[in-house]
Amino acid sequence: MGRGTEAERAGPGRRRSSRRSATSRIAAAAGVVVVCGVLLTGCTGAEEPVVIGDVYTGAGAGELSVDGPGDTSPAVGWVEPGESFFVTTYGSSSCPAAPTGIAEDGGDLVVEMTMIGGEVCTADYGPTSYALDLPEPRDPAETVGVTLQFDDDDVSLALTP
């Protein structure tokens, strides 16, 4: 007498799993994980821009005075007159505008500002400052024009003696 087919041995209404189907399910799950990883990595966008200068904490409380309700406009000031200066901007602390380039233009400075940090940013609003070296030393008694170039606007400021 024959033993019957695999389905008959499993009993009515029951199917017996084979190793082949388990292996197929594992392979499919691994494929889904790989595809999700590639998609998530692709969503982060291009490589993070290179920030020039260093985070600067010297422009914090007591360094910049404010009259009235508070001025959150970008600001520049000397760190070492004639040698280095700071740039302060206001915005999300997790996605600040950071300096990613500096060039001289007719004696003035042009600083490229780029949002860094990623796709999702916190909804806070605070200052972030960076200290930058001048491309070439200047006379500390000289006023130096500084243009901050943002994606949507340019802001003209001055480093004063």
TALIN-V747361 format. One record per backbone hydrogen bond with DSSP energy under -1.0 kcal/mol. CO is the residue of the C=O (numbers start at 1). NH is the residue of the N-H. E is the energy in kcal/mol with one decimal. If there is no record, write none. Layout:
BEGIN
CO;NH;E / CO;NH;E
END
This chain:
BEGIN
5;9;-2.2 / 6;10;-1.6 / 11;14;-1.5 / 18;22;-1.6 / 19;23;-2.5 / 20;24;-2.1 / 21;25;-2.1 / 22;26;-2.2 / 23;27;-2.4 / 24;28;-2.4 / 25;29;-2.4 / 26;30;-2.4 / 27;31;-2.1 / 28;32;-2.2 / 29;33;-2.2 / 30;34;-2.2 / 31;35;-2.5 / 32;36;-2.7 / 33;37;-2.3 / 34;38;-2.2 / 35;39;-2.5 / 36;40;-2.8 / 37;41;-2.2 / 38;42;-2.3 / 39;43;-1.4 / 42;45;-1.1 / 54;131;-3.1 / 57;60;-1.3 / 60;63;-2.2 / 75;88;-3.1 / 77;86;-3.2 / 80;83;-3.0 / 80;84;-2.3 / 82;138;-2.5 / 83;134;-3.0 / 84;79;-2.3 / 84;80;-1.5 / 85;132;-3.5 / 86;77;-1.5 / 87;130;-2.1 / 88;75;-2.3 / 89;128;-2.4 / 91;126;-2.8 / 96;116;-2.4 / 98;114;-2.9 / 99;52;-2.8 / 101;112;-2.2 / 103;110;-2.9 / 105;108;-1.6 / 108;105;-3.1 / 109;147;-2.8 / 110;103;-2.1 / 111;149;-3.0 / 112;100;-3.0 / 114;98;-2.8 / 126;91;-2.1 / 128;89;-2.4 / 129;56;-2.8 / 130;87;-2.3 / 131;54;-1.8 / 132;85;-2.5 / 139;142;-2.2 / 144;159;-3.3 / 145;109;-3.1 / 146;157;-3.2 / 147;111;-3.1 / 148;155;-2.3 / 149;113;-3.2 / 153;150;-3.0 / 155;148;-3.1 / 157;146;-2.6 / 159;144;-2.4
END
